[in-house]
Amino acid sequence: HVGNWAWNVQTDEMNGSAENYRIYGYAPDEVRPTPEWLLTRIYPEDRTSVAGFLAQVRDEGRRGSIDYRIERPDGSLRYVNTLADRIVRDRAGKVKWVYGITQDITERKGTEKDLAEAKARAELYIDLMGHDINNTNQIAQGFLEMALLDPGLSGELHASLVRSLEAVQGSSRLIYNVRKLQQVKAGPPGRTATDVGAVLRRVQAAYASVPGARADIALVAEAPGCTVMANELLYDV
């Protein structure tokens, strides 16, 4: 599904390989292609971008590629990629010939669409599952914390309840980290003015009493002027 083509930008003469014609749904040499004719075969919503691409190649000798849709004579819609990869100039330095290839990428576009839809479904399932599990964890954590307030608890039962609470909190942290990784994968979060003191107080509250480990955190309660451009990942740092 790859065709070669050549374009004399000074005369608008175009010619191509047999496969180049077949990609557009024509027999070899059935039509005499020109830039104007080419634009008539392009899906209306893509014509402006393709016209701009051709103008850059013609006027600036800029190499590059573009994906767009074409309409074949039988009415079928296909996705193609056109690459302008070789520029030949005349003695005055003006662009004369442009050489390139056109490839039918309909199957690739279909695969990309399927993958995008599968990714969106997976993210939706993760969000729904994370939301529901977090709600359940909040309920369990609340009951465990209430149980730990009972002064009549034996040492062994108290230790068991603490371990259960830690497990629930660990589950919530895991969901939080998965969501954070999703956000980072999609692109770095934007930065905003962030109070470093407020972030440190959150860290202190979360880690001041770590079960089974000793953590000494000294924090100046009021530290004015500690504002930086950062995002929510500063907490993790």
Buried (B, 14 or more C-beta within 10 A) or exposed (E): BEBBBBBBBEEEEBBBBEBBBBBBBBEEEEBEBBBEEBBEBBBEEBBEEBBEBBEBBBEEBBBEBBBBBBBBEEEEEBBBBBBBEEBEEEEEEEBBBBBBBBBBBBEBBEEEEEEEEEEEEEBEEBBEEBEEBBEEBEEBBEEBEEBBEEEEBEEEEEEEBBEBBBEBBEBBEEBEEEBBEBEEEEEEEEEEEBBBBEBBEEBEEEEEEEEEEEEEEEEEEEEEEBEEEBBEEBBEE
